[in-house]
Amino acid sequence: MELSTAECCKLVEALTLLSQGRWSDFEDRLWVAFGDDWGRLLDMLVRHRHVALRGRWRDEPTLTEAGQELLERLRARPRAAAG
């Protein structure tokens, strides 16, 4: 999945919320930013082990170490075109 610079900035916002343990806000931010594709993006993050699903019903996303590294890489990207 290719993300524009603006979408990368939105993903950074969402992953930052998740790094703070605010998984419900993370999901809300993904939905607002990516619309119907938010679930596909979450699946991709899980598949690449950036996010793990925890909780009794495996419905609580948690940022993994690989996800933290992804967040740092995304934060380092240029944001001039993000708007």
N, C-alpha and C positions, 0 to 999 in steps of 0.2 A: 504494500500500500504506500503510494507516494503522497507525502504531505507537503503542502506549500509552507512558506515561511510563517505566514499567519497561523496556519493550522498547527505548526510546531510550537508556536508561542502558546496556543490554547492547550496543547498537550502538556506543556511545561506547567501551566497553571493547574491543570487537573492532577498531574503527578505530584506537584508540590502539596496539594491538599492531601493526597494519599500518604505522602511521607510524614504528614502531621497526624496520621491516624484517622483522618476525616473521610472514611470510605464512602459514606452516603453523599457527601458534597462532591467527591471525586466523580461518582457516577452521574450526578446531576450536571456537573460541568461538562463531562463527555457528551451527554445527551444534548445539552444546549449548543455546544460547539460543533458537533458532528451529526446531529439529527439522527435519522434512522440507521446511520452507519456506526453509531456509538458501540453497539453490541459487537459488530465485526472488529472494530478497533480493540475492544476489550479482549475478545477471543485471541487476536493476534498478540497482544501483550502477554496473555497467559501462555500461549503456545511457545513464545520465545523466552519464557521464564522471567519476564520483567515484573510480572504480577502473579501472585499466588492467591488462590481462592481458599479462604479459611472459614471457620464457623461451622455450626452444626449441619447446615445445608449447603456448605461450600458456596455461600453467596456474599461473603465479606472479602473484598479484594484487599491485599496487603502488598506493599512494595517490597520486592526482593533486593538483594545486593546488586544483582544485574540491573534491576530497575533503577536503583539509585545511581548506578554508573550511567545508564541511559539518560536520566534526568540531568546529570552533570554535563554530558555531551551536548544535549539539547540546549542547555543554558549557555553554553559556549558558542553556539551558532550565531552568526550575525543576524540582527533583527531589523535592519534598515528597511527591508521591504515588507515588514509585517503590518505596517499601517496603523 
